[in-house]
Every structure is written in C-alpha cells, then in structure tokens.
Amino acid sequence: MVNEMFSLEGKVALVTGSGRGIGAGIARMFAEAGAAVAITGRTASEVEATAAAIRESGGRAAAFPVDIADASALPPLIDAIVAEFGGLDILVNNAGGGTSTAFVDTTIEELETHFHLIVSISFELAKLALPHLLVRPGASIINILSPGAYKATRGNLSYYVAKSGLSHMTKLMAADLGPRVRVNAIIPGPIETPALQQVFAARPEIHEVAVNSTRLRRIGTPDEIGYGAVYLASPAAAFVTGAILPIHGGDVEEGRQISPDL
C-alpha cells in the first residue's frame, strides 16, 4: 500500500530542462515510479541521451528538443507530448539557470531575460498544460526554485528576483487551480550538476564553501531532488498544495562556526 501511494504508474510528465542535471534526475525518478516522461532541453544530444537511458532502464521516455524560451514553441510542444503519450498529468518547470552578476553590472535586458524564462514561460506552460491537466485526476505542477528565492545574497540579483517571483506564483497558482490541480515547489540546495562541477573545477575553494553552507555537510544529488518531486506528484501528497519543499541539506544561519560538528 505504501509503494502504491508513491506510484506514478499511468501518469505522463513534462520536465523542462531535463537533458541533464536536476531536470534529468527528476525525469529518472519519475520514470522509475512508473511515469512516461517528456524530456526537453535546447541541446538535442543531451535530451536524446537522457531519454534513451531511461528507455534502456525499462522506463518510458521521449525526447523533445526545444528552446522553451521561445514562447511560440510551447503550443506545438504540448501538442506533441499529448500526441505521443495520450495526455499530461505533471508539469515540472525546471529550466532556467542563473548568472553571477552584481547589481551595478546587471542590465535591464538580463533582468527581463531571467524573468521571461523563469516566470513568464513557466506561467505560459502551465496555461497551455491546464486543459489537459484538468481531465486527469491527481494532476500537479511543480516549480523548481532556488535558495535565492528567500535569501538576499550578493551577486545574483536578476536570477534571484525571478526565482522569488516564481515562488510566490506557486502559491497564487495553487490558490487559483485548487482543488483540481495541485501546485507546489522545491528549493534545491547545492546539487552535483554539470554546471556546479564546472564551477568547482574552476574554483576548487567553492566546493568547501558549498559543503559548509549545509547542515548535512555535503553536496546533494539530482536524484535526491527527484525523490522529492515524485512525492509531490504522487497520491502520497494528495493533501499538499501551495507548499515549498526545501531539499537543501539544511540552512546554515550563523555567519561563522559557533561550535564544532558532532
């Protein structure tokens, strides 16, 4: 009975930005839970490789290479997924990386680019998916946030402003779409993605900083975000909407070490 509550058997999921990193981890865990997964991303080779790996493991997945920043590409994307799998139950708005730019160097174009991809495109995808979600019992939307959605740290203003907007939009969408569609979000901490690995390779000292920024003193994995997404999309979370789930290893509040770890 417990396993059934976490099953996504018969469900269809769209995970944006799922060619690699957190999106790929979510897609893998959805497939393991029984869902058919639409893999999307700008890089066709990554999208196709992720979909192929899921199929080789016995899951159902199809590759849909697309630049979702292009709003005109979204209606045909939704149509293609529904044609391939017969419907849509789960939308995960994951796509949208950040750049490190101080306020004095941030341009209005950069601010609008982040807002467009992270907020406006997530909104538009949800609008396009909604007619299909409404006819599927247990449908849900999951938005992927960032600790910058609630923390005021230097150097990522445009990205964090957009993630903060997506955070509040999660709650507003939950209000508008309940009771028929649940809307929740996940806040990942430092996760071992290709992008973060590149940062560590260029600046090894950042690894220690990232580890010490978590109570659990380690970097998370994309699959661990995937486990949380499976929960939010599954019958186990049938009474959960408007929630922001932190999967970040625990916030460290003090600016310096006060006492040693146990």
Helices and strands as residue ranges (DSSP letters): H 2-5, E 12-15, H 21-32, E 36-41, H 44-56, E 60-65, G 71-73, H 74-85, E 90-93, G 103-105, H 108-115, I 116-120, H 121-133, E 140-144, G 147-149, H 157-177, E 182-188, H 194-202, H 205-212, H 222-233, G 235-237, E 244-247
